[in-house]
Amino acid sequence: MIPQTLDKLTTLEEQRFLLPGHYTWEEFEKLEALIGDAPGLRITYLDGCVEFMTLGEQHEMLKKVIAILLEAYLFELRINFIPVGSATRRAKEKSASFEPDESYYLGEKKENPDLAIEVNITSGSIDKLEKYKRFKISEVWFWENNQISVYHLTNDNYDKITQSKLLLNLDINLLVRCVLMPSIIEARTEFLKGIQQ
């Protein structure tokens, strides 16, 4: 008889680590090559600072639920969009490289996405808005502490606002409430009902 064992599945929590020191772009590229395509690990660069982040299950679940609901909204209101997920934004001349959790072109494709979403379970040490500002991304949403903070780029600076200027009819409070629901089916149903009113 062969004994059967069930290994407990463990998932890593999101963690951030700022690498001590200051790094040139070329040193950053070498670090990037060393980690390769390590699953669940991201590397960010801004002005010589290098930050590593592991992606935990909670982080990934939240970003997917936000994306599912936001895309349902865009489909329902017939807003043309191009989802580009966490496609890397990088430029040596901007001294920045990073991956948003989700990002979208609204309307047609442009030089950079119009909207980026970041899910923050743990606080980071790199100025997140600065990296987006360098790529002139119009709006950045941060999910932190079960809330969405919306920042809109105006005159090369981000202003914190209560309502998206890109999606004027989107009820942010409804979105948050539905993201926090335990059932994705119920969340989507409730969200669609809310935006149809």
N, C-alpha and C positions, 0 to 999 in steps of 0.2 A: 504494500500500500504506500502510495506517495503522499506525504503530508502536503496539504495545500496551505499556503500562506498568502495573506493579502498584505501587500506593502501599503503603508499609509502614504497617500499622496501628499506631498508638501509643496506649497507654493511660496515663493519668496515675496516678501513685502517690498513695496517701492522703497528704494534707498538712493540717496544722492551723496556723492563724494567729490569734493573739490580738490583736485590734485595740487599739492603745494608747489609753489614756484611760478615762474613766468615762462611761457613757451612761444617760440616763433611759429609761424604758419607751417614751415617745413617740419618742425618737430611735432606739431599737431598731426600732420599728415602721416608721419611715421607711427605715432601712437594709434591713429585710426587704422592703419594697415595691420598693426599687431593684433588688434582685437577682431579684425575682419568682420565677418557677419555673425558674431556671437549672438545667439538668440536672447532676446530680452534685455539687451544692453545697448544703451545709447551714449553717444559722446557729443558734447557741445563745446564750442570754442567761441570766445568773445574777448578780444583785446588781450590775448596772451593767457587768459584763464581757461583751464580745461576742467570740465565737469563730466563725471560718469553718472549714469542713472540706470538702475535696474527697474524693469516694468513688472509690477506685481499684478495679481489677478484682479484685485479691486480696481486698480488703475485702468486696466484693459476693459473691464466690464463697464465702468462708467463712461469711458470714451465711446464705446460701441452703442450704448443706450442713447447717449446724447446725439450721436450721428444718426441712428435709426429714426429718432423723433424729429430731428432737424430736417432730414431728407424727406420724411413724410410731409412736413410742413411745406417744403419747397415743391414737392409733387402736387400737393393739394391746391396750392395757390398758383400752380403752373408757372413757377419761376425757373427759368432755364439755369442749370448749374453744372459745373464740372467738378466732381469730387476728386481730390488728389491726395487724400489721406495724410500720411506722414512723410511725404516726399521731402528729401533733404534740400534745404536752402543753404547755399554756401558760396562765399566769394572772398578771395584773398584780399582784394582791394577794400572790402567792407570789414575785414578782420572778424568775420563771423561765419559759423557753421552750426546748424541746428535742425531738428525735425519737430514740427508741430505734431500734436496728437491727431488732429484732423484739420484739413484745410480745403477751401472751396473757391473756385472762380464763380462769380455770379454773372450771368449773362454769357459773355464770351471769354475765351482765354486771353490773358494779358501777360505782362512780364512776370508778375507775381500774383498769388491768390488775393482775393478781396477779404476773405475771412479765415482766421485761424483759431483753433480751439486748443487749449492746454488744460489737462487735468493734473492738479497738484495735490498729491496725498501728503507729501512731505515738503517742507520749504526748501527751496534751492538757494544758492548763493550767487548765481549769475543773474544780472539784471535782465529779466525776461523781455520786458517791453523794449529795451534798447536793441536787442537783436532783431525784433520785428520792425522797429522803426527804420533800421538800415535797409530793409527790403521794401519799405513803404507799403506794408500790408495795412489796408484801411481799418480793419476792425479785428480785435483780439478778445476772445472770451476766455476767462479763467474760471475753472471749476475748483473751488476751495471751500472747505468747511460746509459742504452741502448748499452752496450758493454759487450763482454765476455772476461774476463781475465783468462788465462790458467796458472796453476801452476803444475809443474812436480816434483815429489820427486826424488832427487838425493843425495846420501850420507847423508840421514837423514835430509835434508833440502829441502824446496820447492824453485825452481827457476821459476821466471815468464818467460814464453816463448810465442812466437807469433804463434806457430803451435803445435798442439797436437802431442806428441810422441807416443800416443796409436793409434791414427787414423790419420796416416800421410797424407792421401789424402783429409782429410776434410778441406774445405775452410771455415774458421771461419767467414770471412767477409760475405760470402754468407749466412751462417746460421743466422747471426745477421740481415742482410737485410730482410730475409724471416720472421724471428720472428716478426719484426716490421710491416709487412704488415697487413692491416686491415682485409683481408679475409683469413681464414685458408685454404680454397680450393686453392686459388691463390698462397698462400705461399708454400703449398706442391707441387703444379705443378711447380712453378718456381724453387724450391729447387731441385726437381728430375731432371728437365731439366739441371740445373747447374752441378749436380754431374755426369750426363751421358756424359758430354762433355769431 
